[in-house]
Amino acid sequence: MEPLVIAGRSFHSRLMVGTGKYESLEVMREALDASGAEIVTVAVRRVNLDARETSILSYIDLERYTLLPNTAGCHTAEEAVRTARLARAAGLSNWVKLEVIPDDGTLLPDPIATVEAAETLVKEGFVVLPYTTDDHVVARRLLEVGCAAVMPYGSAIGTGRGLEAVERIARIVDEIRGRVPVVVDAGIGAPSDAALAMETGADAVLVNTAIARAGDPVAMARAMRLAVEAGYLARRAGRIPKSSVPSPSSPEAGVVGRS
């Protein structure tokens, strides 16, 4: 696969992974390894910044993985900006996965507050990767304010329902193709969902719950890794067009005994 380039940095893997919901930090560490991911996202609010050696960060090899702090749990643009600043001041990273989710019942992003927070953070020198809706107009606005990627949901966080509106993801891809990466974030439930996202034209996917809550998280992480690679290669190869008319796999021309 060609490298995934975000803000001038190249990554060999197009699978990003989260670190929440695992039954143990040991299992999480094994799953990260099996995924082949190079970008790992961690909720800033889960990190004990005063005792990082005993926090989740002690289970993440920061020489191997690029840490992507996220603003999960923030309900307003102001909260998200403050959380990102805290993470940078604590030395975590100037990269941030921006999440502004006002309703804990739906876990859907607030597009207006997300754009507002993104604009502020970009001006302050952050590399912003925003979790957003599957609306191409919002994606375009996030691109305009200087985000380094756009991360639309496939479906609501943690539902595992896959891509509920494939055509909307495709529209976002068409809207910003080649300008910044499109990363499908949230709703992936199975490797087939990840493959479909890549076949649709996404540059990468971010998966957490589908791996962490699988019966065997390590095996699922490996499956997601292979699915992302397969979807990427399929997209590059080009699928056959769909047809309402069947055609035989072996054409009759040249068949022995027939003129």
C-alpha positions as CSV (number, residue, x, y, z in Angstrom):
1,M,0.0,0.0,0.0
2,E,1.0,3.6,-0.6
3,P,1.7,5.5,2.6
4,L,-1.1,7.4,4.4
5,V,0.1,11.0,4.7
6,I,-1.4,13.3,7.3
7,A,0.0,16.7,7.9
8,G,3.2,15.8,6.1
9,R,3.8,12.6,8.1
10,S,3.7,9.2,6.4
11,F,2.2,6.0,7.9
12,H,2.3,2.5,6.4
13,S,-0.9,1.4,8.1
14,R,-4.3,2.7,7.2
15,L,-6.0,1.3,10.3
16,M,-6.1,3.6,13.4
17,V,-7.2,2.1,16.7
18,G,-8.7,3.2,19.9
19,T,-7.8,2.1,23.5
20,G,-11.1,2.1,25.3
21,K,-13.4,-0.7,26.4
22,Y,-10.9,-3.5,26.7
23,E,-11.2,-6.0,29.5
24,S,-7.6,-5.3,30.5
25,L,-4.7,-3.1,29.5
26,E,-2.7,-6.3,28.7
27,V,-5.3,-7.4,26.1
28,M,-5.3,-3.8,24.7
29,R,-1.6,-3.9,24.2
30,E,-1.7,-7.3,22.4
31,A,-4.5,-6.0,20.2
32,L,-2.6,-2.9,19.2
33,D,0.3,-5.1,18.2
34,A,-1.9,-7.4,16.1
35,S,-3.6,-4.5,14.4
36,G,-0.5,-3.2,12.8
37,A,-1.7,0.3,13.5
38,E,0.7,3.2,13.9
39,I,-1.8,5.8,15.2
40,V,-3.4,5.1,18.5
41,T,-6.0,7.4,20.0
42,V,-6.5,7.9,23.8
43,A,-9.1,9.9,25.6
44,V,-7.3,12.7,27.5
45,R,-9.7,12.3,30.4
46,R,-8.5,8.7,30.8
47,V,-4.9,9.7,31.3
48,N,-3.5,10.5,34.7
49,L,-1.2,13.3,33.7
50,D,0.4,13.3,37.2
51,A,1.3,9.6,37.1
52,R,1.7,8.6,33.5
53,E,4.0,5.8,34.4
54,T,1.1,3.9,36.0
55,S,-1.6,5.1,33.5
56,I,-2.8,3.7,30.2
57,L,0.2,5.3,28.6
58,S,2.6,2.8,30.3
59,Y,1.0,0.1,28.1
60,I,1.5,2.0,24.8
61,D,5.0,2.1,23.2
62,L,5.3,5.7,22.3
63,E,8.4,4.9,20.3
64,R,6.3,2.7,18.1
65,Y,2.9,4.5,18.0
66,T,1.9,8.0,17.2
67,L,-0.3,9.1,20.0
68,L,-3.5,10.9,19.0
69,P,-5.2,12.4,22.2
70,N,-8.9,12.8,21.8
71,T,-11.4,15.1,23.4
72,A,-14.0,12.4,24.2
73,G,-16.4,13.5,26.9
74,C,-16.4,17.2,25.8
75,H,-19.9,18.6,25.3
76,T,-18.9,22.1,24.0
77,A,-16.4,23.7,21.8
78,E,-14.9,25.4,24.8
79,E,-14.4,22.2,26.7
80,A,-12.8,20.5,23.7
81,V,-10.4,23.4,23.1
82,R,-9.4,23.4,26.8
83,T,-8.8,19.6,26.8
84,A,-6.6,19.8,23.7
85,R,-4.6,22.6,25.3
86,L,-4.2,20.5,28.4
87,A,-2.9,17.5,26.5
88,R,-0.4,19.6,24.6
89,A,0.8,21.4,27.7
90,A,1.3,18.0,29.4
91,G,3.5,16.9,26.5
92,L,1.2,14.3,25.0
93,S,0.9,15.8,21.5
94,N,-0.1,18.8,19.4
95,W,-2.2,16.3,17.3
96,V,-5.8,16.0,18.5
97,K,-8.8,13.9,17.5
98,L,-11.5,16.5,18.0
99,E,-14.8,15.3,19.4
100,V,-17.6,17.6,20.5
101,I,-20.6,15.5,21.5
102,P,-23.4,17.3,23.3
103,D,-25.8,14.4,23.7
104,D,-24.6,11.3,25.6
105,G,-27.7,9.5,24.4
106,T,-26.9,9.6,20.7
107,L,-23.1,10.3,20.8
108,L,-23.5,12.2,17.6
109,P,-21.1,15.1,16.9
110,D,-22.2,18.7,17.0
111,P,-21.1,20.0,13.6
112,I,-21.3,23.7,14.4
113,A,-19.3,23.4,17.6
114,T,-16.8,21.0,15.9
115,V,-16.1,23.6,13.2
116,E,-15.8,26.3,15.8
117,A,-13.3,24.3,18.0
118,A,-11.4,23.2,14.9
119,E,-10.9,26.7,13.7
120,T,-9.6,27.8,17.1
121,L,-7.2,24.8,17.5
122,V,-5.8,25.1,13.9
123,K,-5.0,28.8,14.6
124,E,-3.1,27.7,17.7
125,G,-1.0,25.2,15.8
126,F,-2.7,22.0,16.5
127,V,-3.0,19.2,13.9
128,V,-6.7,18.6,14.0
129,L,-8.5,15.4,13.0
130,P,-12.2,16.0,13.7
131,Y,-14.9,13.4,14.3
132,T,-17.9,14.7,12.3
133,T,-21.1,13.8,10.6
134,D,-21.4,12.3,7.2
135,D,-22.5,15.7,5.7
136,H,-20.2,16.7,2.9
137,V,-20.9,20.4,3.5
138,V,-19.6,20.1,7.1
139,A,-16.6,18.2,5.7
140,R,-15.9,21.0,3.3
141,R,-16.0,23.6,6.1
142,L,-13.6,21.6,8.2
143,L,-11.3,21.4,5.3
144,E,-11.6,25.2,4.8
145,V,-10.6,25.9,8.4
146,G,-7.4,23.9,8.0
147,C,-8.1,20.4,9.5
148,A,-5.5,17.8,8.6
149,A,-8.1,15.1,8.0
150,V,-11.9,14.7,8.1
151,M,-13.4,11.8,10.1
152,P,-17.1,11.1,9.3
153,Y,-19.0,8.4,11.1
154,G,-20.2,5.3,9.4
155,S,-22.9,5.1,12.1
156,A,-23.2,6.1,15.7
157,I,-20.3,5.3,18.1
158,G,-20.3,1.8,19.5
159,T,-23.3,0.6,17.5
160,G,-21.4,-1.7,15.1
161,R,-24.0,-1.0,12.4
162,G,-21.4,-0.3,9.7
163,L,-21.8,2.2,7.0
164,E,-25.5,3.2,7.1
165,A,-25.2,5.7,4.2
166,V,-22.4,4.6,1.9
167,E,-23.3,7.2,-0.7
168,R,-22.8,10.0,1.8
169,I,-19.3,8.8,2.6
170,A,-18.6,8.6,-1.1
171,R,-19.8,12.2,-1.5
172,I,-17.4,13.3,1.1
173,V,-14.6,11.4,-0.6
174,D,-15.5,13.1,-3.9
175,E,-15.7,16.5,-2.2
176,I,-12.2,16.5,-0.7
177,R,-10.3,13.8,-2.6
178,G,-6.6,14.3,-2.6
179,R,-6.7,17.3,-0.3
180,V,-6.8,15.7,3.1
181,P,-7.4,12.1,4.1
182,V,-11.0,10.9,4.8
183,V,-11.0,8.5,7.8
184,V,-14.2,6.6,8.6
185,D,-14.6,6.8,12.3
186,A,-17.3,5.1,14.4
187,G,-19.8,2.4,13.6
188,I,-17.4,-0.2,12.2
189,G,-18.7,-3.5,13.5
190,A,-16.9,-6.2,11.4
191,P,-14.0,-6.5,9.0
192,S,-16.4,-6.3,6.1
193,D,-17.4,-2.8,7.2
194,A,-13.8,-1.7,7.2
195,A,-13.3,-3.2,3.8
196,L,-16.4,-1.5,2.4
197,A,-15.2,1.9,3.8
198,M,-11.9,1.5,2.0
199,E,-13.6,0.3,-1.2
200,T,-15.8,3.4,-1.0
201,G,-12.7,5.5,-1.2
202,A,-11.9,6.3,2.4
203,D,-8.1,6.7,3.1
204,A,-8.3,5.0,6.5
205,V,-10.6,3.7,9.2
206,L,-10.5,4.1,12.9
207,V,-11.8,1.2,15.0
208,N,-12.2,0.8,18.7
209,T,-15.4,-1.0,20.0
210,A,-15.5,-3.7,17.3
211,I,-12.0,-4.8,18.4
212,A,-12.2,-4.2,22.1
213,R,-15.5,-5.9,22.6
214,A,-14.9,-8.8,20.2
215,G,-14.8,-12.4,21.6
216,D,-11.1,-12.4,20.8
217,P,-9.9,-8.8,20.5
218,V,-6.4,-9.8,19.3
219,A,-7.8,-12.0,16.4
220,M,-10.3,-9.3,15.5
221,A,-7.5,-6.7,15.4
222,R,-5.7,-8.9,13.0
223,A,-8.8,-9.3,10.9
224,M,-9.4,-5.6,10.7
225,R,-5.8,-5.1,9.6
226,L,-6.3,-7.5,6.7
227,A,-9.7,-6.1,5.8
228,V,-8.3,-2.6,5.5
229,E,-5.6,-3.8,3.2
230,A,-8.0,-5.9,1.1
231,G,-10.4,-2.9,0.8
232,Y,-7.6,-0.6,-0.2
233,L,-6.3,-3.0,-2.9
234,A,-9.8,-3.7,-4.2
235,R,-10.4,0.1,-4.6
236,R,-7.2,0.4,-6.5
237,A,-7.9,-2.7,-8.6
238,G,-11.3,-1.5,-9.7
239,R,-14.4,-3.6,-9.3
240,I,-16.5,-4.8,-12.3
241,P,-19.6,-2.8,-12.9
242,K,-22.9,-4.2,-11.6
243,S,-25.2,-5.6,-14.3
244,S,-28.8,-6.9,-14.4
245,V,-27.7,-9.2,-17.2
246,P,-25.8,-12.4,-16.3
247,S,-22.8,-13.4,-18.4
248,P,-20.9,-16.7,-18.3
249,S,-17.5,-16.9,-16.6
250,S,-16.3,-18.9,-19.6
251,P,-17.2,-17.3,-22.9
252,E,-18.4,-19.7,-25.6
253,A,-15.9,-18.5,-28.2
254,G,-13.1,-20.9,-28.6
255,V,-14.9,-23.8,-26.8
256,V,-13.6,-27.1,-28.2
257,G,-16.1,-28.7,-30.6
258,R,-17.9,-25.5,-31.5
259,S,-17.3,-23.4,-34.5
